[in-house]
Amino acid sequence: MSLLNQLFNRGVFGAKCKTSLNLAISRIKLLQNKRDAQTKHMRKEIAQFLQAGQEAIARIRVEHVIREQNIWAAYEILELFCEFILARVPIIENQRECPTELQEAIASIIFAAPRCSDVPDLLHIKNLFNTKYGKEFVSAVSELRPDSGVNRTIIEKLSVSAPSPEVKLKVLKEIAREYNLEWDSSNAEAELRKRHEDLLGGAKQISGGAGHVHNPTNQGSFESSNSNGPHPTLPNDIKRESQRLQLLKPPSKIPASGTNEIQPSIKHDNAVPDSDVKRETRLQPSDIFERARAALASAERATASARAAAELANVKYGSLKSEEGKSS
C-alpha cells in the first residue's frame, strides 16, 4: 500500500512540477519582452534629459534602468534553470535527495521565488521542492547558508541595494554613446563620487570666525583660531558664564598658571595695545569651566554659611526670649 502511495505521489509531483515549470518559462519570456520595451523607452528619456542638460534627473532615472536590466538578466538565467530542471524531472522523481548536478538550478529557483513577484509559478515550484526535500533544505537556501548552491549572479541581480556610482556612470555613458550625444560627463562624475554629509549624525563642527572647532574642550583648536583671526563663537551658555565670572572676579586676582591671561598691572617696555590685550585675555573653554565650578562651590559655601548664621541667630533670639520671660 505504501509503495502505491509513493508511486502515486511521485506521479503527482512530476505532473505538477512540469506544469509549473512550463508556465514559468512562458511567463518569463513574456515579461522579458515587456521589460525590454520599457527599458528602451527609459533609456531614450534619459538621453533626452542629458541632451537638455538635466543631469540630476538623469542620475535618478538611471537607477531604475539598472534595476530593470538586472531583473531582465536574472529572468534569463532562471529561464535556463527551469528548462534544465524540466528535462530532469524523471531523475528528481526517482531520487529522494537533491541531485548534485541540479542543486544550483533548484536552489536558485527557491531563492528567487519570493523576489520575483511577477512570476508566481516560481512559488509553486518552491512549494513542491519544499514538500520533496523538506523545510530545512528550503531554509538553508533562503538564508544563503554555506554550500546552499545559489547562483552568485542571481544573488547580485536580485539584490535590493542601490547601484554604485561607477555602475550608474557607466550606464549613463553607454546611453550617451547609444544616442550619439556629445555629453561631458565631468560634472556627473564629480557629483556621483561626492561623499554627501550624513545629516542624521547631527552637526559635526561648530563654525565661527576664521576656523572650525570640532570639540569645544579642545584647547589646541581654539589657540590655532586665535592666532589666525577672531575668537570662535562659543555657545550662549558658555558666553554667559564667562561674562558672569568676569563680573565676579576681583581686579587684583592673579590667574592660575597655565592660562593665557595678561596682567594689566605688569608693565613691559614694549607696550601692547588694549585691543590686543583684550584679545589675548579671552578665557579658554577649560578655564571657563574651572571658574564655573569654583563659582558654584563658592556659592554653596556662602549658602551654608548663611544657613549657619540664620540658625545661630534663631538660637540667640530664642535665648533672649527665654531670659525676658524669666525676668518678667
Steps between C-alpha positions, in 0.01 A plus 500: 500500500784736586667415169183601315488829694860573413436427133185713505674792676796468267273528200313797650827681579632449149180624336469807722869583463488478121189717485645770726832498315333541160283785630804670656698478176215650296438779750871587523522537121202737496642707787838521329343645186299748709798610709717527191256750347473695826877515539547635147239769566667604827844511339361730230356733766834511683673593173254787461572619854874490434456694177290763682762537773280348772764268640345488848184335364707267283704383800178408681332330204806291420460306826162372380654404166774303678240326715297395194810375322603294803156338526504427127839326535377302802193386306721380219698277737185376674350405165802283423482338844129423453567336166786302653283373788211424263724261308609332827161453670512116469837499678364723779200267543715189540746645756414595856786752537574793272733395215836676511484614137158658562572666835599840354194520275254390771659719769501805271128459421417460871701813584350708217136394548404754773704773326330463161139586571427530127550123465273331757570162340843505664329498841307187399828336400654602832210344692539177303869479589414586859276193508762292320816590695365644825495841669863480610621485140287800401603699810870443427451635148286798605753603766796450262678264733841362395479241222140598425588504129319820397638657184711807583370697203141443612588635846663812355231575240214462749671706769301799627808712573550820303743483207847640553601839351732321258217288362268800460771698323573205270134466397468876442803490269355200316172688444686807376698289250186313393325824400817674371494776760795731558463487877764626740496254791735699726219661701319169542822329609565767762143482631479120509836462672429772752461379857187662633488603865307273733230735624363243744822518703443865591743787467860387507655847538445830675590772255594855577752763406777369281508139623288197585494348846442126523491486880440796734736349759788474257735782594725447201220577257417826680861607521554443128187701425611783728835524326340531157201721567209583731401271780250227394141541601427316826163357605273749674516330839882509499502868401253590772703308758817673382341844538367415844839376615669812369262709717562283803877494455692754718719732293814424703468121483791326330389227258616145545807383315445355156242761388557744220388812692731803518502703821430869436712595805819358345670755282746418225721721298313413182142603573221295346182669373184449706326319215779242481495455875123440499538249219768306687323514835201307375444195707554151367198269527677282757570810715137601471382162623751502787390849608136396470563207731685728743216753495245226568709368788534852642125552469435175685739601778331842526160332522623268774644797693170689466309201630737467797468871577122475482495204735732683743277809487195286573677341798601840640152641442349206682736538796420873524128426499542246779703748712236772453232258609688411817570863590136594448 
